Amino acid sequence: RLLSDQGADVLQCPMFTIHDVSDPAPVEAWIRRSIEQPFEELVLMTGEGLRRLMKVVRRIGVEQDFVAALGQARKFARGPKPGRALREIGLEPQMTTEKPTSDGVAVMLSQVDISGHRLGLQLYPDKDHGVLIGAITAQGAAVDPVLPYAYDAQAADANIITAIDEMADGR
């Protein structure tokens, strides 16, 4: 969009497709745990993750309870996109990382006391989150992670081949 706004002719080529997880049961269980015993802390790694959680929340009919439970948590965002997703449901992050990386999240959390707290952690696919989870547990928090979506790189293969063909043909 930024390039288009500057007058560029942009050919978009998604490198992967995002899908709901194949088994929604763990996501639904995480949502129900978060409602039954709200987290003291919530870390959102992606806006897509919260939007996918909200899709499940609406499907199982607990939107008001879920948003109320999230409202009780101190909310941390890995960059601006999770913050935007929070605002879409009427909430605000209390802190946003300077660097939108897992290391940035670990640094941000190291600046606050989370010892003895339950921390909900929305993850994203294709990333080893062990270091981040280790950093959080080293601070004394109990981490409850959820992975609400999956990547499918093969689904985008046709898009990539088409984009290459378009570029080769000078379009």
C-alpha positions in Angstrom: 0.0 0.0 0.0 2.8 2.4 0.8 4.4 1.8 -2.5 1.1 2.1 -4.3 0.5 5.4 -2.5 3.8 6.6 -4.0 2.6 5.7 -7.6 4.3 2.3 -7.9 2.6 -0.5 -9.8 2.8 -3.3 -7.2 2.5 -7.0 -7.9 1.7 -8.7 -4.6 3.0 -12.2 -4.0 2.1 -13.8 -0.7 4.8 -16.3 0.3 2.4 -18.3 2.5 -1.2 -18.7 3.3 -2.6 -18.5 6.8 -5.1 -21.1 8.0 -6.9 -21.9 11.3 -5.2 -24.7 13.1 -6.3 -28.2 12.1 -7.4 -29.1 15.6 -9.3 -26.2 17.3 -9.7 -28.1 20.7 -6.4 -26.7 22.3 -7.4 -23.2 21.2 -10.9 -23.5 22.6 -9.5 -25.0 25.9 -7.0 -22.0 26.2 -9.9 -19.6 25.6 -12.0 -21.3 28.3 -9.1 -21.3 30.7 -8.5 -17.6 30.1 -12.2 -16.9 30.9 -12.4 -19.2 34.0 -9.2 -17.9 35.5 -8.1 -14.7 33.7 -4.4 -14.2 33.1 -2.5 -11.5 35.1 -0.4 -11.0 32.0 -1.1 -11.5 28.3 1.5 -11.3 25.5 0.3 -11.0 22.0 2.9 -11.8 19.4 0.8 -11.0 16.3 -2.4 -9.2 15.4 -3.4 -12.2 13.3 -3.2 -14.4 16.4 -5.7 -12.3 18.3 -8.0 -12.0 15.3 -7.9 -15.8 14.9 -8.7 -16.2 18.6 -11.6 -13.8 18.3 -12.9 -15.9 15.4 -13.0 -19.0 17.6 -14.4 -17.0 20.5 -17.3 -15.8 18.4 -17.9 -19.3 17.0 -18.2 -20.8 20.5 -20.3 -17.9 21.8 -18.1 -16.5 24.6 -17.0 -13.1 23.1 -18.2 -10.9 25.9 -16.6 -13.1 28.6 -13.4 -13.4 26.7 -12.9 -9.7 26.1 -13.8 -9.0 29.8 -11.2 -11.6 30.9 -8.5 -10.0 28.6 -9.4 -6.7 30.0 -8.3 -7.8 33.5 -4.8 -8.7 32.2 -1.8 -6.4 31.7 -1.4 -6.6 28.0 2.0 -6.7 26.1 2.2 -6.3 22.3 5.1 -7.4 20.1 4.9 -4.3 17.9 2.0 -2.2 16.6 -0.1 -4.9 14.9 -1.2 -6.8 18.1 -2.0 -3.3 19.6 -4.2 -2.6 16.6 -6.0 -5.9 17.0 -6.5 -5.2 20.7 -8.1 -1.8 19.9 -10.5 -3.6 17.5 -12.0 -5.2 20.5 -11.9 -2.1 22.7 -8.7 -2.9 24.6 -5.3 -1.3 24.8 -1.8 -2.7 25.3 -0.1 -1.5 28.4 3.3 -2.0 26.8 4.6 -2.4 23.3 8.1 -3.6 22.4 10.7 -1.3 21.0 11.8 -4.1 18.7 9.0 -6.3 17.4 10.9 -9.6 18.0 10.8 -12.4 20.5 14.0 -10.9 22.0 12.3 -7.5 22.2 9.4 -9.2 24.1 11.8 -10.8 26.5 13.6 -7.5 27.2 10.2 -5.7 27.7 9.0 -8.4 30.2 12.3 -8.2 32.0 11.5 -4.6 33.0 8.3 -5.7 34.9 7.6 -8.0 37.8 5.8 -11.1 36.5 6.9 -13.5 39.3 4.2 -15.8 40.4 1.8 -14.6 37.7 -0.1 -16.6 35.0 0.9 -15.4 31.6 -1.1 -16.1 28.5 1.2 -16.2 25.4 -0.2 -16.1 21.9 2.4 -17.7 19.6 2.8 -17.7 15.8 3.9 -20.7 13.6 7.3 -21.6 12.3 9.2 -20.1 15.2 11.0 -21.8 18.1 9.5 -20.0 21.0 11.5 -22.0 23.6 14.0 -19.2 24.3 11.1 -16.7 25.0 9.2 -19.2 27.1 12.4 -20.0 29.0 13.0 -16.3 29.6 9.5 -15.8 31.0 9.6 -18.9 33.2 13.0 -17.7 34.5 11.2 -14.6 35.8 8.9 -16.9 37.8 5.8 -16.7 35.6 3.7 -19.7 34.6 3.3 -19.6 30.9 0.1 -20.8 29.1 0.8 -20.7 25.3 -1.6 -20.9 22.5 -1.0 -21.2 18.7 -4.2 -20.1 17.0 -3.1 -20.4 13.3 -0.8 -22.2 10.9 1.1 -21.3 7.8 0.8 -23.2 4.5 3.8 -22.3 2.3 2.7 -24.8 -0.4 -0.7 -23.1 -0.9 1.2 -20.0 -2.2 3.4 -21.9 -4.7 1.0 -21.0 -7.6 1.1 -17.3 -6.6 4.9 -17.4 -6.6 5.2 -19.1 -10.0 2.7 -16.6 -11.4 4.6 -13.6 -10.0 7.9 -15.0 -11.5 6.2 -15.5 -14.8 4.8 -11.9 -14.7 8.2 -10.4 -13.9 9.9 -12.5 -16.7 7.3 -11.2 -19.1 8.0 -7.6 -18.1 4.7 -7.1 -16.4 
